[in-house]
Amino acid sequence: MNLPPLSPPFGPTTGSFNGLHRESNFLAGMKPGSPTTVGKRFRTACAASMLLLLLALPATVQAQYNYTTNNGTITITGYTGSGGAVTIPSTINGLPVTSIWEKAFYECHNLTSVTIPNSVNSIGEEAFYDCHNLTSVTIPNSVTSIGAGAFCDCSSLTSVTIPTSVTNIGTGAFMECSGLSTITVNASNSVYSSVGGVLFDKNQTTLIEYPGSKAGSYTIPTSVTSIGQKAFAYCFKLTSVTIPNSVTSIWEKAFYECHNLTRITIPNSVTSIGEKAFSWCYYLTSVTIPNSVTSIGAGAFEECQRLTSVTIPNSVTSIGAGAFKHCYKLISVTIPNSVTSIGEKVFYGCSSLTSVTIPNSITSIGSNAFWACGLTSVTIPSSVASIGEFALCGCTHLSAITVDALNSAYGTVDGVLFNKSQTTLIQCPGGKAGSYTIPNRFRLWHCGWGIVQQEPDHTHPMSGG
């Protein structure tokens, strides 16, 4: 955003402005009974009429604004009016209004429409955030920048037109606009374009923003190579998407909280799936990740609560933290031998996950990786050199942990996980019942849900977790 640098109290000059700006007194200097000419009387009558006319202007003109003055220009920083249809003034105190600062109209729930003057060149981040009764906005051809989330959660906004002048649109500028059906870009714009009401870059290689009220299925054009950050976020009515072979990357939160998305086909051209790309897609039941994908971002499928199966190909080398967290219906998963580490909370809370195959390529298992999973048994291969805290904690059906005899860092005795020299008891399976006698020389015991410090040779009654 090309906004002036501000610091409390918001720059060199601050103030408030009333649309009527009645500080000028048209009748100033006149005294009752003073000599007047016809001309003076005429001018007085005109001035009085003008004042009456101004006083009769609708309340929408009387909107109150907080503002800052910097280098001879005005930045609007706040709005204190009563809402309704608001026309932002082009000048205040004779100075041009050039910017609408971030959060200037934040949560102005009574705002129904806004007209921005052609003196304004930038609209700040979250400038009109959560103005949920805003039905229309007029963006003039002077605006060059629209900040991230500028109109986020304006649920009554049905359409928006991007003028020729705009060269920068921040991430999620129109995100969560659940009533938005169309984004139109002026054909003369050199940076952006629209097809079927969907916002793209000029060459239509990046899909930037999909309107929130569009329903049903959507096929992404074959010109697209990248699905932008938050491009489909909060599109609750979207049920399926076809991604063409031209797409190579799916960015962060691309399909975040598409609650009714049931089917998606990821083509073998895609190499990366961004953080939380499909997070909170409640109705997504299965996903096949193609052999082209090398990385699965943190939280990529988090809270996909109906996801029952996932295929991870041999091309994947990294799985980000919490990638499948709270996928409650995920039954089984095979981790390919191309993966070298299982991050923190990758399968956290996958209560239906009864089996997992950990390949001999894995060198580390992150903390809480399988916390509260439905696992009944697990085998740690010889390659694993590091297991984080609570990695297998809370697995109340887990009766035994097996460690490959060739592992140089860990071992098991009676299904209980120790370090190799058996001086530290690391994890007692949550499904073990009855009593258990802890061997000598131990330091720490992880059992069931918690951590218990004990003395050597202590017999402890087992509980289910």
N, C-alpha and C positions, 0 to 999 in steps of 0.2 A: 504494500500500500504506500502511496506517495503522500503520507500524512506528515504534518510538521511534528518534530520531536517535542513531547510534552512532559512536564514534570509538575508536581503539585506547586502552586495551585493552577495547574494546566497552562503554563506558559506565561508570556509577558502580560497579557491582559485577559481578564475573565469577566463574565457578566451574564445578564439574562436579557431576553428580548421579547417584547409583546408585539404581535403582528400589527397592532394599531399604532404603536410607537407614538403615544400622545404627548411626548416631552415637548414637541414644538407647539407653541401656543399661537394660533393664527390671529388671536385678538390681542396679542401682547402690545402694551404701550398705549392702548386706547383708554381714555378716561371719560366717564359720563359727563356730558355737557360741554366737552371741548369743541372748539370750532372745527367744522368738517366741510369739505367741498363735496360736490356731487360725486367726483371721482373717488374720494375717500369712502363715501357712503356705499358706493357701488362695490368697491373692493372689500369693504367690511361685510356687506351682504353676501358676496361670493365666498369669503372666508368662512362665514358662519354656516353657509349652505354646505361647504365642503366638510366642515367638522361634523355636521349632522349626518352627512352621507357616510363618513367614516364610522361614526358611532352606530350606524345602521348595518354595517357589514356583518355577515354571518359569523357565528362563534368559531367556525373552522379557521378563519383568518387570524383569530386571536391566540393561536397556539403559543405556548411558552417554550422557550429554548434556553438551555445553558450552552455557553460557547466559549471558545478561546480565540484570541487574536494573535497571529504570528506572521510577521513579514507582510503586513497589510492585507491579510486574508483571514476569513472566519472558518473555524472548524466547529461544527455542532457536536457537543459532547453529551447532551442529555435533553430529554423532553419531559415537561411537567404539565402538559395540557390535558384536556378531558377526552381526547381521542376523536373518533369519527373520521370524516374525510379531511385529511391534512395536506396543505400545500406548503412545502418548505420554502421560505423566502430566498430570493437570489442574492439579497444584500441585507446586512445588518449594520446600522450606523454608517451607511454609505460604503461599507467594505464588502467585497464579494464573498459569498458562502461557497467554499471550494471543496470542503470535505465533511463527511458524516463519520464521526469517530466510532471506534468499536463500542458496541453495546449502547449506542446513543438512544435507541428506542427499545431496548431490551425489555421483553415481557410487557409491552404496552398492549394489554389485552383489549382495550377499547378502540384501538386504531382499526379503521375499516378500509381506508384507502390512503395512499400517499403519492403525491406528485413531487418528484425531485427536480429542481430547476437546472437549466443547462449551464449553470455556473459551476456545478459540482463535478469534480473529476475522480473522486474515490469514495467508495462505500466500505467502511471498515468491517473487521471480523465481528460476526454476531450482531451487527448493527440493528437488525430487526428480528433478532432471535425470539421465538415463541410469541410472536404477535398473532395469536391463533384466530383472530377475527379479521385479519387483513385479507381482503378479497382481491385487491388489485394494486399494482405498483407501476408507476411510469418511470422508466430509467431513460434519461435523456442521452443524446448522442455526444455529450461531453464527457461522460464517465469512461475512464480507462481501466479501472480496477474495482473488482467486487471481491471482498475478503472472504476467507473461509467461514462457512456457516452463517453468512450474512443474512440469509432469509430462512435459516434452519427452523423447522417445526412451525412454519406458518401454514397450519393445516387447512385454512380456508382459501389459500391462494390456488387458483385453478389454472392460470397460464402466466407466462412471463416472456417478454421479448428482450433479447440481448441486442443492443444497437451496434452499429459499425465500429464505433470508437473503442469498444472494450477489448483490451489485449491481455488481461489477466483475470482469471476466475479461480478463487481459492477452493480448496477441497471441501466438498459437501456444502457448497453455497446454497443449494436448494434441497438439502437432505431433510428427510422426515416431513416433507410437505405432502401429507397424505391425500390432499385434494388436487394436487398438481397433475394435470394430464398432458400438458404440452410445454416444451421449451422451444421457443422459436429464435433463430439467429438471423439477423439481417444478412442477406446474400452477399453484401459488399464487405462483410467483416473478414479481415485477412488472417485471423488466428483461429476462429471457431466456426462451426457449422452445425446444422441440425438436420436429421433425417427421421421422419415419422414422429417428430416431437421429442427425439432423444438428442442430447448434447454430445458432440464430438469435437475433436480438434479439426482444423481446416481440411486436412487430408483424409480424415476419417480413419486414422490408424489407432487412435486412442478413444475408447468410449469413456466419457467423463462423468455424465450424470443421466440416470434413467428416472423419469418422472414417477413420483410415489404412488399415484393412483392408477397407473396402467396395470391391467389385470391379465391373467391367463399366461400364455406362452410367448416367448420371444426368441427370435433367431438373430444372433449378432451378425452383422455384415461381414463378408469375407475379406474386406479391406483392413479390418481391425487386427492389430498385433498385440495390443495391451488393453486389459480391462483395468481402468483406473482405480485409485484408492477411493473406497466408499461409493463406487459407481452405482451399485444396486442396493446400498444399505437402506434398511427399513422399507423396502418395497413389499409390503405385507400381502399384496394381492397377486404377486408373481408366483406362478405354479411350476413352470419349467423353463429352462434356458438351453438353447443349443449354441455351443461355442465352436466356431469354425477352426480348421487346421492352421489358419494363419496366426492364431493367438499363441504367444510364447510366454506371457506372464499374466498372472492374476494377482493384483496388488492387495495390500492390507485392507481388510474389512470390505472387500469388493461386494460380497453378498451378505454382509452382516445383518442379522435379524430379519432375513427373508423367511418369516415364520411358516409360510405355506408352500415354500419351494420343496417339491417332492422328488423331482428328477433333474439331474444335471449330468451331462456327458463332457468329460474333460478330454480333449483330443491329445494325441501323442506329440503335438507340437509344443505343448506347455512344458516349461523347464522349472518353474518355481510357483509355489502356492504361498501367498503372503500371510502374515500374521492375522489370525482371526478372520480369514477370508470367507469361511462358511460358518462362523460361530453363530450359535443360537438359531440355526435353521431347524426348527423343531420337527418338521415332517419329512426331512430327508432320511430315507430309509437305507440306502446303499450308495456307495461311491467306489468307482474304479479309478485308481490313480495310474496313469499310463507310464510306460517305461522311459519316457523322456524326462520326467520330473526328477530333479536331484535334491530338492529341499522342500520340506513341509514346515511352514512357519509356526511359531508359537501360537497355541490356541486356535489353529486352523479349523478344527471341527469341534471345538469346545461347545458343550451344551446342545449337541445334535442328539436329542434325547430319544429319538426313534431309530437312530442308525444302528443296524444289526450286523452289518458286515463291511469290511474295508479290505481292499487288496493293496498292499504296499509293494511296489516293484523293486527289482534289484538295482535300479538306477539311483534310488534314494540313498543319500549318504548322511543326511541329518534330519532329525525329527525334533522340532522345537518344543520348548516347555509347554505342558498342558495341551498338546495338540489334540488329544482325544478326551480331555477332562470332562467328566460327567456325561459321557455317552453311556447312559444307564443300560441300554439294551444291546450293546456290543457284546457278542457271544465269544468270538475267538479272533485272534490276530496272529499272523505270521510275520515276524520281522526279518527282512532279507539280510544276507551276510554282507551286503554293501554298507550297512549302517554300523558305525563304530561306537555310538553312544546313545543311551536312552535318557532324555532330559528330565528335568524336574517335573513331576506331576503329569507326565505324558498320558497315563491311563488312570489318573486320580479319580476315584469314585465310580469306576466302571463296574458296578455291582453284579452285572450279568456275565462279566468276562471270566469264564471258567478255565480257559487254557491259553497259554502264550508260549510261543517258541522263540527262545533267545538264542541267536546264532553265536558261533565261536569268534565272530568278528568284534563283538561288543567288549569294550574295555572298561566302560563305566556305566553305572545305573544311578540316575539322579535321585535326590531326596524325594520321598513321597511318590515315586514313579508309579507304584501299583497300590497306593493307599486305598484301603477299603474295597478292593476288587473281590470278585467271587471266585478267585483261584482256589483250586483244591490241591494242586501241587505245582512246583516250579523247579526247574533245573538251571543252576548257574554254571555256565561253561568255563573252561580253563582260562579263557582270555580275559575274564573280568578281573580288574585290579582295584576297582573302587566301587563301593556301594554306599550311597548316601543315606542319611538318617531317615528312618520310617519308610524306607523303600517298599517294604512288604508289610507294613503295620496295618492293623485293622482288617486284615483278610480273615474273617471269622470262619471261613470254610477251609482254610489252608491247614492241612494236617502234617505236611512234610516239606522241607526245603532240602533239595539235593544239590551238592556241589561236585563238579567233576574232580576226580582224584588228582589230576595233574595241575589243578589251580594252585598257584603259589601264594595267594593272598588269603584264601578262605577255605573253610572245611565245615563239615557237618557231623554231628553225633546224634543219632536217634532223631534225625529230621530237624534238629535245631542248628541254626547258623552261628558259627564261631569264626574268629580269625584263624589263620593257619596254625598258630602255636596254641590255640585254645586258651588264651589268657583273657580274651574278651568275648562274652556271649553277646552276639549282635541282635539276633532275632529269634524269638520263640514263636513258632507258627500259632496264629490266632485260633485255629481249630483244634489244637491239642486240649485234651481233657484229663481230669484226674490230677495226680500229684507228679511233681518233677523234682529230682535231686540235682542241684547245680554242682558241676565238678569244681575241683580246686582251681586256684590261680585265675579266676575270672575277675573282671572289673565292672562290666556293665551288662545289664540284661534288658533287652527290648522284648516285651511280651504283650501280645494282644494289642491294645490301644495305647499303652503307656510305656514308660521307662521306670524300672525299679532298681534301686541300689540294694545289693544284698551282701551278706558275708559268705565266705567259702563254705561249701558243704551244707548249704541251707536247703532244706526241703520245703518247697512252696506249693500250695494247692493251686492247680491250674483252673482257669475259668475260660469261658468261650470268647473272651476278648473284651 
